[in-house]
């Protein structure tokens, strides 16, 4: 189709009542790919040197804020919750922590389902699942300096359910048309997963006899002397001592603004820990949305194709909470909780972060959800390969979380990125120049 004919077709569609979001959805009618930056507010859409510079600085500070959120609020509140419910580390990581760190994916898919009506939510979840599976294992194995023996049961259990979730996603995406029944079955599948976690000890006793994995938090986090929980005064007033050196003091000054804002808006974990966890989840969702937006701006200005951004930078951006929290947990000796978080968050992402917005839209608007990209089903099926590779890596190391698992996971992740990016570069169309008159209509009359 020629450029002139393309513009004429777009004009006819607009004159007959199609709004700009519908035109952006129908990117197959264009000779180019609609850039992902249109899924975000219009503040940084002009290409210039200032926007990526500012966004780069903001992104670095948001990474610092996410580190403070996970280290000072999310992980400590999870420790108190595990102690109060007498939960095992692996079940806590696969449920509460997985749901908490999956807030960005849930938020992005709600926006993609109800607002932009594009595939940004599905693409973000598919991309971040690979990062969670392999890159998080690489971070925990290589950079923590910890070598921990893990039990085979929780890893095997969570991998099996992750593969079931992948199979359900592939079946739903096969015809690119998601009904209320299909999304409802996805949610029902997750509730079955939760039920089996509740009955985990009973199921273990059936398969393993008396050799049951029962590692629990036995010490009240409020009473421990090593790494004590921080109070409001500690967050706001405690400065590094003189023996810490100038670097520690400079680092304290850099992160103090975000530490102060978080201390004023999130109750101390020593008080209402469940409210602490809830507010931390809200902050994580908002921070990761901004981080994803700023990273998209950087990629758009540099000229990185959206497909590569989605597979690399954006996938990592939405998975930062999983990586940081898993790193902190592994350093503290909670390796089972860290791996449970990484794999369990993938199951939560697929079955809940996709299923919940889809069923709400199908019930509220009384219409099916249309998936615009026909290649997502094939991409989703590749997730099963990464999950199996991770499990084989643990089998080779006899379920020891250490540098061997870390390096093997990292090599597998890099190979996956090389193959996926090469395929996307080969198949993709050029990106639309939204600053030209030909495609200027794509940026007009947006809700933001």
PABA-720991 format. One record per residue (C-alpha): residue number from 0; x, y, z; chain; residue in three letters. Coordinates in Angstrom, 2 decimals, always signed. Layout:
<NUM; <X; Y; Z>; A; ALA>,
...
This chain:
<0; <+0.00; +0.00; +0.00>; A; UNK>,
<1; <+1.44; +3.39; -0.97>; A; UNK>,
<2; <+1.89; +6.22; +1.52>; A; UNK>,
<3; <-0.77; +8.40; -0.13>; A; UNK>,
<4; <-3.29; +5.59; -0.14>; A; UNK>,
<5; <-2.43; +4.84; +3.48>; A; UNK>,
<6; <-3.15; +8.44; +4.49>; A; UNK>,
<7; <-6.43; +8.45; +2.50>; A; UNK>,
<8; <-7.57; +5.28; +4.24>; A; UNK>,
<9; <-6.77; +6.76; +7.63>; A; UNK>,
<10; <-8.70; +9.94; +6.79>; A; UNK>,
<11; <-11.75; +7.93; +5.72>; A; UNK>,
<12; <-11.62; +5.92; +8.94>; A; UNK>,
<13; <-11.43; +9.06; +11.06>; A; UNK>,
<14; <-14.25; +10.71; +9.16>; A; UNK>,
<15; <-16.42; +7.66; +9.87>; A; UNK>,
<16; <-16.04; +7.75; +13.63>; A; UNK>,
<17; <-12.90; +5.77; +14.41>; A; UNK>,
<18; <-11.00; +7.49; +17.20>; A; UNK>,
<19; <-7.23; +7.69; +17.38>; A; UNK>,
<20; <-6.87; +4.88; +19.90>; A; UNK>,
<21; <-8.68; +2.57; +17.48>; A; UNK>,
<22; <-6.37; +3.69; +14.67>; A; UNK>,
<23; <-3.34; +3.00; +16.83>; A; UNK>,
<24; <-4.70; -0.46; +17.56>; A; UNK>,
<25; <-4.94; -1.22; +13.85>; A; UNK>,
<26; <-1.21; -0.93; +13.20>; A; UNK>,
<27; <-1.47; -3.64; +10.54>; A; UNK>,
<28; <-3.17; -1.06; +8.30>; A; UNK>,
<29; <-0.03; +1.10; +8.44>; A; UNK>,
<30; <+3.28; +0.68; +6.65>; A; UNK>,
<31; <+5.08; +1.03; +9.99>; A; UNK>,
<32; <+4.94; +0.01; +13.64>; A; UNK>,
<33; <+3.26; +2.40; +16.09>; A; UNK>,
<34; <+5.86; +3.34; +18.76>; A; UNK>,
<35; <+5.25; +2.26; +22.35>; A; UNK>,
<36; <+5.81; +5.81; +23.59>; A; UNK>,
<37; <+2.22; +6.57; +22.50>; A; UNK>,
<38; <+1.03; +4.33; +25.34>; A; UNK>,
<39; <+2.35; +6.92; +27.82>; A; UNK>,
<40; <+1.65; +10.64; +28.50>; A; UNK>,
<41; <+2.80; +13.11; +25.85>; A; UNK>,
<42; <+5.26; +15.02; +28.05>; A; UNK>,
<43; <+8.53; +13.67; +26.54>; A; UNK>,
<44; <+7.56; +12.83; +22.95>; A; UNK>,
<45; <+9.68; +15.41; +21.14>; A; UNK>,
<46; <+13.06; +14.03; +20.17>; A; UNK>,
<47; <+15.87; +16.09; +21.70>; A; UNK>,
<48; <+18.91; +15.60; +23.92>; A; UNK>,
<49; <+17.22; +17.03; +27.04>; A; UNK>,
<50; <+14.44; +14.45; +27.36>; A; UNK>,
<51; <+16.58; +11.27; +27.45>; A; UNK>,
<52; <+19.07; +13.01; +29.76>; A; UNK>,
<53; <+16.37; +13.96; +32.26>; A; UNK>,
<54; <+14.71; +10.57; +31.98>; A; UNK>,
<55; <+18.06; +8.82; +32.53>; A; UNK>,
<56; <+18.63; +10.78; +35.75>; A; UNK>,
<57; <+15.06; +10.16; +36.92>; A; UNK>,
<58; <+15.38; +6.43; +36.12>; A; UNK>,
<59; <+18.55; +6.07; +38.18>; A; UNK>,
<60; <+16.85; +7.72; +41.15>; A; UNK>,
<61; <+13.76; +5.55; +40.75>; A; UNK>,
<62; <+16.01; +2.47; +40.97>; A; UNK>,
<63; <+17.31; +3.85; +44.27>; A; UNK>,
<64; <+13.74; +4.41; +45.48>; A; UNK>,
<65; <+12.77; +0.85; +44.58>; A; UNK>,
<66; <+15.76; -0.42; +46.54>; A; UNK>,
<67; <+14.67; +1.55; +49.62>; A; UNK>,
<68; <+11.08; +0.36; +49.20>; A; UNK>,
<69; <+12.03; -3.31; +49.01>; A; UNK>,
<70; <+14.76; -3.25; +51.66>; A; UNK>,
<71; <+13.08; -1.06; +54.31>; A; UNK>,
<72; <+9.38; -1.78; +53.82>; A; UNK>,
<73; <+8.35; -4.67; +51.56>; A; UNK>,
<74; <+10.74; -7.43; +52.70>; A; UNK>,
<75; <+10.47; -6.59; +56.46>; A; UNK>,
<76; <+6.66; -6.53; +56.26>; A; UNK>,
<77; <+6.77; -9.92; +54.52>; A; UNK>,
<78; <+8.95; -11.25; +57.35>; A; UNK>,
<79; <+6.41; -10.12; +59.93>; A; UNK>,
<80; <+3.56; -11.60; +57.87>; A; UNK>,
<81; <+5.35; -14.96; +57.57>; A; UNK>,
<82; <+5.94; -15.03; +61.32>; A; UNK>,
<83; <+2.32; -14.10; +62.12>; A; UNK>,
<84; <+0.86; -16.76; +59.78>; A; UNK>,
<85; <+3.60; -19.34; +60.47>; A; UNK>,
<86; <+4.10; -19.70; +56.71>; A; UNK>,
<87; <+7.05; -21.45; +55.10>; A; UNK>,
<88; <+9.43; -19.25; +53.12>; A; UNK>,
<89; <+8.61; -20.81; +49.76>; A; UNK>,
<90; <+4.81; -20.44; +50.12>; A; UNK>,
<91; <+5.18; -16.82; +51.27>; A; UNK>,
<92; <+7.42; -16.05; +48.30>; A; UNK>,
<93; <+5.05; -17.70; +45.82>; A; UNK>,
<94; <+1.94; -15.95; +47.17>; A; UNK>,
<95; <+2.11; -12.66; +49.08>; A; UNK>,
<96; <+5.54; -11.53; +47.88>; A; UNK>,
<97; <+4.81; -12.62; +44.29>; A; UNK>,
<98; <+1.56; -10.64; +44.30>; A; UNK>,
<99; <+3.26; -7.62; +45.86>; A; UNK>,
<100; <+6.12; -7.46; +43.36>; A; UNK>,
<101; <+3.74; -8.04; +40.42>; A; UNK>,
<102; <+1.93; -4.73; +40.99>; A; UNK>,
<103; <+3.59; -3.02; +37.98>; A; UNK>,
<104; <+2.47; -5.72; +35.56>; A; UNK>,
<105; <-1.11; -5.62; +36.91>; A; UNK>,
<106; <-1.22; -1.82; +36.61>; A; UNK>,
<107; <+0.23; -1.85; +33.08>; A; UNK>,
<108; <-2.26; -4.47; +31.88>; A; UNK>,
<109; <-5.22; -2.54; +33.33>; A; UNK>,
<110; <-4.04; +0.48; +31.33>; A; UNK>,
<111; <-3.48; -1.65; +28.22>; A; UNK>,
<112; <-6.89; -3.33; +28.52>; A; UNK>,
<113; <-9.14; -0.40; +29.39>; A; UNK>,
<114; <-7.34; +2.74; +28.20>; A; UNK>,
<115; <-4.98; +2.22; +25.25>; A; UNK>,
<116; <-6.65; -1.07; +24.24>; A; UNK>,
<117; <-3.32; -2.35; +22.95>; A; UNK>,
<118; <-1.03; -5.27; +23.72>; A; UNK>,
<119; <+1.37; -3.42; +26.02>; A; UNK>,
<120; <+0.16; -5.37; +29.07>; A; UNK>,
<121; <+0.51; -8.79; +27.46>; A; UNK>,
<122; <+3.90; -7.95; +25.96>; A; UNK>,
<123; <+5.21; -6.58; +29.27>; A; UNK>,
<124; <+4.14; -9.71; +31.15>; A; UNK>,
<125; <+5.55; -12.12; +28.57>; A; UNK>,
<126; <+8.86; -10.20; +28.48>; A; UNK>,
<127; <+9.17; -9.84; +32.25>; A; UNK>,
<128; <+8.48; -13.56; +32.76>; A; UNK>,
<129; <+11.73; -14.46; +31.01>; A; UNK>,
<130; <+13.58; -11.90; +33.12>; A; UNK>,
<131; <+12.03; -13.25; +36.33>; A; UNK>,
<132; <+12.86; -16.84; +35.44>; A; UNK>,
<133; <+16.48; -16.47; +34.36>; A; UNK>,
<134; <+17.83; -13.01; +35.20>; A; UNK>,
<135; <+16.60; -13.05; +38.82>; A; UNK>,
<136; <+18.21; -16.48; +39.32>; A; UNK>,
<137; <+21.41; -15.04; +37.82>; A; UNK>,
<138; <+21.36; -12.04; +40.19>; A; UNK>,
<139; <+20.76; -14.24; +43.25>; A; UNK>,
<140; <+23.43; -16.75; +42.23>; A; UNK>,
<141; <+26.21; -14.45; +41.05>; A; UNK>,
<142; <+26.03; -11.17; +42.97>; A; UNK>,
<143; <+24.94; -12.23; +46.46>; A; UNK>,
<144; <+28.00; -14.36; +47.19>; A; UNK>,
<145; <+25.71; -16.92; +48.84>; A; UNK>,
<146; <+25.63; -20.67; +48.16>; A; UNK>,
<147; <+22.46; -22.19; +49.64>; A; UNK>,
<148; <+21.05; -25.70; +49.45>; A; UNK>,
<149; <+17.40; -25.57; +48.41>; A; UNK>,
<150; <+14.76; -28.25; +48.72>; A; UNK>,
<151; <+13.61; -29.77; +45.42>; A; UNK>,
<152; <+9.92; -29.86; +46.30>; A; UNK>,
<153; <+8.95; -26.13; +46.19>; A; UNK>,
<154; <+10.96; -25.48; +43.03>; A; UNK>,
<155; <+9.41; -28.48; +41.26>; A; UNK>,
<156; <+5.93; -27.53; +42.43>; A; UNK>,
<157; <+6.19; -23.89; +41.31>; A; UNK>,
<158; <+7.77; -24.79; +37.94>; A; UNK>,
<159; <+4.93; -27.25; +37.20>; A; UNK>,
<160; <+2.28; -24.63; +37.95>; A; UNK>,
<161; <+4.18; -22.05; +35.91>; A; UNK>,
<162; <+4.12; -24.45; +32.94>; A; UNK>,
<163; <+0.36; -24.94; +33.47>; A; UNK>,
<164; <-0.10; -21.15; +33.41>; A; UNK>,
<165; <+1.93; -20.90; +30.19>; A; UNK>,
<166; <-0.22; -23.61; +28.58>; A; UNK>,
<167; <-3.37; -21.75; +29.61>; A; UNK>,
<168; <-2.01; -18.48; +28.16>; A; UNK>,
<169; <-1.08; -20.11; +24.84>; A; UNK>,
<170; <-4.54; -21.67; +24.58>; A; UNK>,
<171; <-6.22; -18.31; +25.24>; A; UNK>,
<172; <-4.01; -16.39; +22.79>; A; UNK>,
<173; <-4.33; -18.99; +20.03>; A; UNK>,
<174; <-7.33; -17.31; +18.35>; A; UNK>,
<175; <-6.41; -13.77; +19.56>; A; UNK>,
<176; <-9.90; -13.49; +21.08>; A; UNK>,
<177; <-10.31; -13.68; +24.89>; A; UNK>,
<178; <-13.80; -14.38; +26.27>; A; UNK>,
<179; <-15.09; -14.00; +29.82>; A; UNK>,
<180; <-15.14; -17.78; +30.21>; A; UNK>,
<181; <-11.48; -18.12; +29.17>; A; UNK>,
<182; <-10.30; -15.36; +31.52>; A; UNK>,
<183; <-12.49; -16.78; +34.28>; A; UNK>,
<184; <-10.84; -20.17; +33.87>; A; UNK>,
<185; <-7.43; -18.50; +34.21>; A; UNK>,
<186; <-8.47; -16.98; +37.55>; A; UNK>,
<187; <-9.96; -20.30; +38.66>; A; UNK>,
<188; <-6.65; -21.97; +37.81>; A; UNK>,
<189; <-4.82; -19.56; +40.11>; A; UNK>,
<190; <-7.23; -20.21; +42.97>; A; UNK>,
<191; <-6.57; -23.94; +42.51>; A; UNK>,
<192; <-2.86; -23.12; +42.83>; A; UNK>,
<193; <-3.51; -21.23; +46.08>; A; UNK>,
<194; <-5.60; -24.12; +47.42>; A; UNK>,
<195; <-2.79; -26.57; +46.75>; A; UNK>,
<196; <-0.34; -24.24; +48.51>; A; UNK>,
<197; <-2.60; -24.21; +51.56>; A; UNK>,
<198; <-2.65; -28.02; +51.47>; A; UNK>,
<199; <+1.05; -28.24; +50.62>; A; UNK>,
<200; <+2.09; -30.10; +53.78>; A; UNK>,
<201; <-0.63; -32.70; +53.29>; A; UNK>,
<202; <+0.41; -33.23; +49.66>; A; UNK>,
<203; <+4.08; -33.42; +50.66>; A; UNK>,
<204; <+3.35; -36.06; +53.29>; A; UNK>,
<205; <+1.58; -38.17; +50.65>; A; UNK>,
<206; <+4.56; -38.06; +48.24>; A; UNK>,
<207; <+7.49; -37.73; +50.66>; A; UNK>,
<208; <+6.37; -39.39; +53.88>; A; UNK>,
<209; <+7.95; -37.75; +56.92>; A; UNK>,
<210; <+10.56; -35.87; +54.89>; A; UNK>,
<211; <+8.52; -32.64; +54.67>; A; UNK>,
<212; <+9.94; -29.21; +53.83>; A; UNK>,
<213; <+8.83; -27.01; +56.77>; A; UNK>,
<214; <+11.34; -24.13; +56.97>; A; UNK>,
<215; <+9.54; -21.30; +58.75>; A; UNK>,
<216; <+10.30; -17.94; +60.37>; A; UNK>,
<217; <+10.86; -19.01; +63.98>; A; UNK>,
<218; <+12.14; -15.69; +65.36>; A; UNK>,
<219; <+9.93; -12.65; +65.75>; A; UNK>,
<220; <+11.47; -9.97; +63.49>; A; UNK>,
<221; <+10.60; -7.36; +66.14>; A; UNK>,
<222; <+12.88; -9.03; +68.70>; A; UNK>,
<223; <+15.97; -9.78; +66.63>; A; UNK>,
<224; <+19.16; -7.86; +67.33>; A; UNK>,
<225; <+20.83; -8.44; +63.94>; A; UNK>,
<226; <+19.33; -6.19; +61.21>; A; UNK>,
<227; <+16.57; -4.81; +63.46>; A; UNK>,
<228; <+13.41; -3.39; +61.91>; A; UNK>,
<229; <+13.55; +0.38; +61.44>; A; UNK>,
<230; <+11.18; +2.83; +63.12>; A; UNK>,
<231; <+10.01; +6.19; +61.74>; A; UNK>,
<232; <+12.77; +7.94; +63.69>; A; UNK>,
<233; <+15.37; +5.60; +62.17>; A; UNK>,
<234; <+14.17; +6.36; +58.65>; A; UNK>,
<235; <+14.17; +10.14; +59.13>; A; UNK>,
<236; <+16.89; +10.91; +61.67>; A; UNK>,
<237; <+19.49; +8.14; +61.62>; A; UNK>,
<238; <+22.70; +9.18; +59.87>; A; UNK>,
<239; <+25.73; +7.01; +59.09>; A; UNK>,
<240; <+28.40; +7.12; +61.76>; A; UNK>,
<241; <+31.82; +8.71; +61.30>; A; UNK>,
<242; <+33.41; +5.26; +60.99>; A; UNK>,
<243; <+31.29; +4.62; +57.85>; A; UNK>,
<244; <+33.34; +7.05; +55.78>; A; UNK>,
<245; <+32.52; +9.85; +53.35>; A; UNK>,
<246; <+31.09; +7.55; +50.64>; A; UNK>,
<247; <+28.42; +6.24; +53.02>; A; UNK>,
<248; <+27.51; +9.81; +54.01>; A; UNK>,
<249; <+27.27; +10.93; +50.36>; A; UNK>,
<250; <+25.08; +7.89; +49.59>; A; UNK>,
<251; <+22.85; +8.77; +52.57>; A; UNK>,
<252; <+22.44; +12.32; +51.25>; A; UNK>,
<253; <+21.54; +11.06; +47.76>; A; UNK>,
<254; <+18.82; +8.68; +48.93>; A; UNK>,
<255; <+17.52; +10.82; +51.83>; A; UNK>,
<256; <+14.82; +12.69; +49.78>; A; UNK>,
<257; <+13.13; +9.45; +48.71>; A; UNK>,
<258; <+13.65; +7.93; +52.17>; A; UNK>,
<259; <+11.93; +10.96; +53.73>; A; UNK>,
<260; <+8.99; +10.88; +51.29>; A; UNK>,
<261; <+8.49; +7.16; +51.89>; A; UNK>,
<262; <+8.75; +7.53; +55.68>; A; UNK>,
<263; <+6.06; +10.25; +55.62>; A; UNK>,
<264; <+3.67; +8.20; +53.47>; A; UNK>,
<265; <+4.29; +4.60; +54.64>; A; UNK>,
<266; <+3.81; +3.56; +58.28>; A; UNK>,
<267; <+6.77; +1.93; +59.99>; A; UNK>,
<268; <+6.95; -1.84; +59.71>; A; UNK>,
<269; <+7.19; -1.94; +63.52>; A; UNK>,
<270; <+3.58; -0.74; +63.75>; A; UNK>,
<271; <+0.88; -1.79; +61.25>; A; UNK>,
<272; <+2.93; -4.09; +59.04>; A; UNK>,
<273; <+0.02; -5.09; +56.78>; A; UNK>,
<274; <-0.66; -1.40; +56.00>; A; UNK>,
<275; <+3.08; -1.00; +55.46>; A; UNK>,
<276; <+3.00; -3.78; +52.85>; A; UNK>,
<277; <-0.09; -2.30; +51.16>; A; UNK>,
<278; <+1.40; +1.20; +50.88>; A; UNK>,
<279; <+4.71; -0.23; +49.67>; A; UNK>,
<280; <+2.85; -2.12; +46.92>; A; UNK>,
<281; <+1.13; +1.11; +45.81>; A; UNK>,
<282; <+4.44; +2.94; +45.74>; A; UNK>,
<283; <+6.11; +0.11; +43.82>; A; UNK>,
<284; <+3.34; +0.16; +41.18>; A; UNK>,
<285; <+3.59; +3.94; +40.68>; A; UNK>,
<286; <+7.41; +3.93; +40.67>; A; UNK>,
<287; <+7.66; +1.11; +38.13>; A; UNK>,
<288; <+5.16; +2.80; +35.82>; A; UNK>,
<289; <+7.29; +5.97; +35.84>; A; UNK>,
<290; <+10.44; +3.89; +35.37>; A; UNK>,
<291; <+8.96; +2.08; +32.38>; A; UNK>,
<292; <+7.82; +5.39; +30.88>; A; UNK>,
<293; <+11.24; +7.03; +31.27>; A; UNK>,
<294; <+13.07; +4.01; +29.85>; A; UNK>,
<295; <+10.70; +4.06; +26.87>; A; UNK>,
<296; <+11.54; +7.74; +26.27>; A; UNK>,
<297; <+15.26; +6.93; +26.33>; A; UNK>,
<298; <+14.85; +4.09; +23.84>; A; UNK>,
<299; <+12.64; +6.20; +21.57>; A; UNK>,
<300; <+15.18; +9.05; +21.43>; A; UNK>,
<301; <+18.15; +6.76; +20.91>; A; UNK>,
<302; <+16.30; +4.89; +18.16>; A; UNK>,
<303; <+16.04; +1.45; +19.74>; A; UNK>,
<304; <+13.12; -0.44; +18.13>; A; UNK>,
<305; <+10.12; -1.01; +20.39>; A; UNK>,
<306; <+10.37; -4.78; +20.02>; A; UNK>,
<307; <+13.90; -4.74; +21.41>; A; UNK>,
<308; <+12.88; -2.32; +24.17>; A; UNK>,
<309; <+10.03; -4.61; +25.17>; A; UNK>,
<310; <+12.23; -7.70; +25.32>; A; UNK>,
<311; <+15.05; -6.01; +27.24>; A; UNK>,
<312; <+14.70; -2.66; +28.99>; A; UNK>,
<313; <+10.93; -2.58; +29.58>; A; UNK>,
<314; <+10.83; -6.21; +30.70>; A; UNK>,
<315; <+13.61; -5.51; +33.19>; A; UNK>,
<316; <+11.93; -2.25; +34.27>; A; UNK>,
<317; <+8.72; -3.94; +35.35>; A; UNK>,
<318; <+10.68; -6.76; +37.04>; A; UNK>,
<319; <+12.93; -4.57; +39.20>; A; UNK>,
<320; <+10.92; -5.31; +42.40>; A; UNK>,
<321; <+11.35; -9.06; +41.90>; A; UNK>,
<322; <+15.10; -8.69; +41.30>; A; UNK>,
<323; <+15.73; -6.38; +44.26>; A; UNK>,
<324; <+13.56; -8.27; +46.74>; A; UNK>,
<325; <+15.00; -11.64; +45.66>; A; UNK>,
<326; <+18.55; -10.28; +46.02>; A; UNK>,
<327; <+17.81; -9.00; +49.54>; A; UNK>,
<328; <+16.14; -12.26; +50.55>; A; UNK>,
<329; <+19.03; -14.38; +49.25>; A; UNK>,
<330; <+21.54; -12.24; +51.16>; A; UNK>,
<331; <+19.50; -12.86; +54.33>; A; UNK>,
<332; <+19.49; -16.62; +53.74>; A; UNK>,
<333; <+15.93; -16.92; +52.39>; A; UNK>,
<334; <+16.85; -18.49; +49.05>; A; UNK>,
<335; <+13.66; -20.57; +48.88>; A; UNK>,
<336; <+11.58; -17.43; +49.31>; A; UNK>,
<337; <+13.59; -15.63; +46.60>; A; UNK>,
<338; <+13.16; -18.36; +43.98>; A; UNK>,
<339; <+9.52; -18.82; +45.01>; A; UNK>,
<340; <+9.03; -15.10; +44.45>; A; UNK>,
<341; <+10.61; -15.21; +40.98>; A; UNK>,
<342; <+8.63; -18.21; +39.72>; A; UNK>,
<343; <+5.43; -17.50; +41.66>; A; UNK>,
<344; <+5.25; -13.94; +40.35>; A; UNK>,
<345; <+5.25; -15.33; +36.79>; A; UNK>,
<346; <+2.28; -17.56; +37.61>; A; UNK>,
<347; <+0.52; -14.60; +39.21>; A; UNK>,
<348; <+1.33; -12.37; +36.23>; A; UNK>,
<349; <-0.16; -14.77; +33.68>; A; UNK>,
<350; <-3.23; -15.99; +35.54>; A; UNK>,
<351; <-4.21; -12.88; +37.55>; A; UNK>,
<352; <-2.54; -9.81; +36.01>; A; UNK>,
<353; <-3.92; -10.86; +32.61>; A; UNK>,
<354; <-7.04; -12.75; +33.67>; A; UNK>,
<355; <-8.48; -10.12; +36.05>; A; UNK>,
<356; <-8.51; -7.11; +33.66>; A; UNK>,
<357; <-9.72; -9.32; +30.82>; A; UNK>,
<358; <-12.71; -10.73; +32.73>; A; UNK>,
<359; <-13.66; -7.29; +34.08>; A; UNK>,
<360; <-13.66; -5.81; +30.58>; A; UNK>,
<361; <-15.62; -8.75; +29.18>; A; UNK>,
<362; <-18.27; -8.47; +31.92>; A; UNK>,
<363; <-18.50; -4.67; +32.11>; A; UNK>,
<364; <-18.42; -3.89; +28.37>; A; UNK>,
<365; <-19.98; -7.21; +27.31>; A; UNK>,
<366; <-17.40; -7.87; +24.61>; A; UNK>,
<367; <-14.38; -10.05; +24.15>; A; UNK>,
<368; <-10.82; -8.76; +24.45>; A; UNK>,
<369; <-9.01; -8.69; +21.11>; A; UNK>,
<370; <-5.27; -9.40; +21.05>; A; UNK>,
<371; <-3.77; -7.47; +18.13>; A; UNK>,
<372; <-0.43; -9.29; +17.82>; A; UNK>,
<373; <-0.74; -12.77; +16.36>; A; UNK>,
<374; <+2.87; -13.58; +17.29>; A; UNK>,
<375; <+2.35; -13.32; +21.04>; A; UNK>,
<376; <+1.14; -16.92; +21.30>; A; UNK>,
<377; <+4.40; -18.15; +19.76>; A; UNK>,
<378; <+6.44; -15.88; +22.03>; A; UNK>,
<379; <+4.50; -17.05; +25.07>; A; UNK>,
<380; <+5.21; -20.68; +24.21>; A; UNK>,
<381; <+8.94; -19.86; +24.41>; A; UNK>,
<382; <+8.46; -19.19; +28.14>; A; UNK>,
<383; <+8.12; -22.93; +28.69>; A; UNK>,
<384; <+11.62; -23.42; +27.29>; A; UNK>,
<385; <+13.12; -20.92; +29.75>; A; UNK>,
<386; <+11.28; -22.54; +32.69>; A; UNK>,
<387; <+12.53; -26.00; +31.73>; A; UNK>,
<388; <+16.08; -24.66; +31.30>; A; UNK>,
<389; <+16.01; -23.18; +34.81>; A; UNK>,
<390; <+14.80; -26.46; +36.29>; A; UNK>,
<391; <+17.47; -28.43; +34.43>; A; UNK>,
<392; <+20.05; -26.00; +35.81>; A; UNK>,
<393; <+18.92; -26.75; +39.35>; A; UNK>,
<394; <+18.97; -30.47; +38.61>; A; UNK>,
<395; <+22.58; -30.24; +37.42>; A; UNK>,
<396; <+23.62; -28.44; +40.60>; A; UNK>,
<397; <+21.49; -30.66; +42.90>; A; UNK>,
<398; <+19.37; -27.61; +43.83>; A; UNK>,
<399; <+22.21; -25.50; +45.18>; A; UNK>,
<400; <+21.60; -21.79; +44.61>; A; UNK>,
<401; <+25.06; -20.43; +43.86>; A; UNK>,
<402; <+27.35; -19.13; +41.17>; A; UNK>,
<403; <+26.87; -22.16; +38.90>; A; UNK>,
<404; <+23.11; -21.62; +38.74>; A; UNK>,
<405; <+23.70; -17.89; +38.35>; A; UNK>,
<406; <+26.11; -18.13; +35.41>; A; UNK>,
<407; <+24.12; -20.84; +33.61>; A; UNK>,
<408; <+20.95; -18.77; +33.99>; A; UNK>,
<409; <+22.72; -15.64; +32.76>; A; UNK>,
<410; <+24.13; -17.40; +29.68>; A; UNK>,
<411; <+20.69; -18.85; +28.88>; A; UNK>,
<412; <+19.08; -15.42; +29.29>; A; UNK>,
<413; <+21.64; -13.76; +26.99>; A; UNK>,
<414; <+21.14; -16.48; +24.35>; A; UNK>,
<415; <+17.36; -16.02; +24.58>; A; UNK>,
<416; <+17.74; -12.26; +24.08>; A; UNK>,
<417; <+20.06; -12.71; +21.08>; A; UNK>,
<418; <+17.71; -15.15; +19.34>; A; UNK>,
<419; <+14.54; -13.20; +20.17>; A; UNK>,
<420; <+15.99; -9.83; +19.18>; A; UNK>,
<421; <+17.35; -11.26; +15.91>; A; UNK>,
<422; <+13.92; -12.67; +15.05>; A; UNK>,
<423; <+12.17; -9.41; +15.94>; A; UNK>,
<424; <+14.65; -7.33; +13.93>; A; UNK>,
<425; <+14.13; -9.60; +10.93>; A; UNK>,
<426; <+10.32; -9.52; +11.07>; A; UNK>,
<427; <+9.58; -6.00; +12.24>; A; UNK>,
<428; <+8.36; -3.05; +10.18>; A; UNK>,
<429; <+9.97; +0.41; +10.52>; A; UNK>,
<430; <+8.71; +2.60; +13.37>; A; UNK>,
<431; <+6.20; +5.34; +12.49>; A; UNK>,
<432; <+7.59; +8.86; +12.67>; A; UNK>,
<433; <+4.90; +10.42; +14.87>; A; UNK>,
<434; <+6.45; +13.88; +14.46>; A; UNK>,
<435; <+5.71; +13.89; +10.73>; A; UNK>,
<436; <+2.44; +15.23; +9.31>; A; UNK>,
<437; <+1.61; +11.84; +7.85>; A; UNK>,
<438; <+1.23; +10.20; +11.26>; A; UNK>,
<439; <+0.53; +13.28; +13.42>; A; UNK>,
<440; <-3.08; +12.12; +13.96>; A; UNK>,
<441; <-1.78; +9.27; +16.16>; A; UNK>,
<442; <-0.80; +11.75; +18.91>; A; UNK>,
<443; <-3.99; +13.84; +18.93>; A; UNK>,
<444; <-7.04; +13.77; +21.19>; A; UNK>,
<445; <-5.59; +11.34; +23.73>; A; UNK>,
<446; <-7.14; +10.99; +27.17>; A; UNK>,
<447; <-3.99; +12.42; +28.78>; A; UNK>,
